[in-house]
Amino acid sequence: MFLSVVIACYNVEKTVKRTLDSIVNQDDLDLEVIAVDDGSIDNTLNILNEYACKYQFIKIISQDNRGVCQALSNGITKCSGKYIYCLDADDKITKNFVSYLKKYNGGFDIIEFSFNVVDENGKLLNVVKNRKFEFSNKNEVNKFLNVLYLDHNCFDSFRYISIYKWSKIIKSEIVKEIVSNYKKLNFKLYEDLVYVMLAASKSKKIKSVDFVGIYYYQIPNSHSRKNMDLNYNDLLELRNKLRLFLNEYAKTNNLDKNSFKTMDFNVSKFYFTRLIKKYHIKVLKKFFDKMKKDKVYQDEKKYVSLDGVSFKRKVYFYLMKYDMFYLIYFCFKYLM
C-alpha cells in the first residue's frame, strides 16, 4: 500500500465530509484512512462511522479527548502504508493527489508539495509554492536543518519546505521512529513545526515537487485558535517549552543555536496575531502592553532578519518591531 492518511478529528461535523470526500474520490485508491475521533461531542463520530461502513479502507479509532498530538500518534501506530500523510479534518486534497505523488514512490524520505490557501467558503486567497529542490544525502539535509526553523516565519515565501505536516508525505519508518518523542512532547501549538523538524532530522533524501496537493482552509474559529488564551503565562510557558526542544534539537543534530535566537519574538508574534481574531481590542491592548514590557521579547527584535520574507510580512514585522498596536490590530482584523 502506498499511502496511509491519518486524520485527527475533534468536533468537525461541519467540515470532515469535505475532507473525506476528497479522499474517496481520488483517481488512485492505493491508500488507507485512519480517522481518530478525539472525544468529539458533536456528530463527528457518526459521520466517520458512516464513511467507514461504505468504504473498507477507512478505519475509525475513538478515544477520550487528549489533543491532536495524542490523536495523531495513536493513528500513526496503526498505519501500514509506505508513506504517512497527516491531513487536517477541515482541508481537502486535490483529485490526483495519490496518483501524482506515487510517481516518486520509495525514492525519497519526504516529498513536499505546494498548496492553495482558501477562505472558509473555498475562495482562493493564495497559492504557496516552495522552491523546487532535491537533497540526496544526509550532509545536504543537515545543512538544510538550520534554515528549516527560520522558514516557518515566512509563510508565503518559504525558501525550502513549509513547516506544515499537511504539505508533505513522509516515509512510514521515519514517522514511526519519531512518533513516541512527538507524543511525549505533546505541543498544543507549534506541533506541526516539531513534527516536521523531527522527521527532517531522520531523513536522507528530501524532494520538493511542482504540484499543488491540498486546499488549506483558513477558518476563523479553528481548533488552533481555540487553544489560545489571553493568560500571558501561557505564552511564556509555550516559549520555554519550545526553547527547551530547540536547544535539545540543536545539540542532537550539531546545529548552531543562533538559528533560534529570535524564537521568543517569533512565538510571541504568532501568538498575538492569532488572538486578534478571537478577542476584543481592549483586552488585546492589555496583553500587548505586557509584550512591550517583556525584556526577552524586546531584546530579540534587533536580531530579526527579513531576508526571504514577503512584502506583506515585512510590513507586519515593521509594525511589531515598533509596537504599533492599533495598526497591527487593524491589519490582522480586517486585511489579513
TAURHU-V875848 format. One line per field, one symbol per residue. ss: DSSP state (H for helix, E for strand, - for the rest). psi: psi as a letter, one per 40 degrees, with the letter a starting at -180 (. if undefined). burial: # if it has 24 or more other ideal C-beta (glycine too) atoms within 12 Angstrom, else .. A space follows every 50 residues. Layout:
ss: ???
psi: ???
burial: ???
This chain:
ss: --EEEEEEE------HHHHHHHHH------EEEEEEEE-----HHHHHHH HHHH---EEEEEE----HHHHHHHHH------EEEE-----EE---HHHH HHHH-----EEEEEEEEEE----EEEEE-----EE--HHHHHHHHHHHHH H---HHH-------HHHEEEEHHHHHHHHHHHHHH-----HHHHHHHHHH H----EEEEEEEEEEEEE----HHHH-----HHHHHHHHHHHHHHHHHHH HH----HHHH--HHHHHHHHHHHHHH----HHHHHHHHHHHH--HHHHHH HHH-------HHHHHHHHHHH---HHHHHHHHHHH-
psi: hdhhhhhhhhffdedddddddddeeiehfgiihhhhhffieaeddddddd ddddhdehihhhiiheidddddddddeeieidihhhhieeiiiidfdddd dedehedidhhiiiihhiaeeehhdihhhihhihheidddddddddeddd eeeecefhdbiiehdefiiihddddddedddddddfhdiedddddddddd eeidhhhhighheihhhhhdfiddddehiehddddddddddddddddddd ddefihdedeefddddddddddddddediiddddddddddddehddddde deehieheiidddddddddddefgddddddddded.
burial: .############.######.###.#....########.#...##.##.. ##..#.#######...##########.#################..##.# ##.#...###########.........###..###.....##.####### ######################.###.##.###.################ #########.#########..###...#.#.#..#..##.###.##..## ..#.#...#####################....#..##.##..#..#..# #..##...#...#..##.###.#.#..##..#...#
